[in-house]
């Protein structure tokens, strides 16, 4: 009697798509929010230095 062993690999293309979409969203959010966050950081640093 032969026994067939199968391994379940999951939905690899789906995970690749989710990973790429997440990376794209991070880049998009970083591009939009980066300058604003830099301004907030610079202002906070200036206030601490002038204190």
PEQUI-V484695 format. One record per residue. N is the residue number from 1. OMEGA is omega in radians with two decimals (none if undefined). BURIAL is b if it has 9 or more other C-alpha atoms within 8 Angstrom, else e. Layout:
# PEQUI-V484695
N/OMEGA/BURIAL
N/OMEGA/BURIAL
This chain:
# PEQUI-V484695
1/3.12/e
2/3.12/e
3/3.14/e
4/3.13/e
5/3.10/e
6/3.06/e
7/3.13/e
8/-3.06/e
9/-3.14/e
10/-3.09/e
11/-3.07/e
12/3.13/e
13/3.10/e
14/3.13/e
15/3.09/e
16/3.13/e
17/3.12/e
18/-3.14/e
19/3.13/e
20/3.13/e
21/3.11/e
22/3.11/e
23/3.10/e
24/3.11/e
25/3.12/e
26/3.13/e
27/-3.14/e
28/3.14/e
29/3.13/b
30/-3.13/e
31/-3.11/e
32/-3.01/e
33/-3.08/e
34/3.14/b
35/3.12/e
36/3.11/e
37/3.10/e
38/3.10/e
39/3.12/e
40/3.14/e
41/3.13/e
42/3.14/e
43/3.12/e
44/3.14/e
45/3.10/e
46/-3.14/e
47/-3.14/e
48/-3.13/e
49/-3.10/e
50/-3.13/e
51/none/e
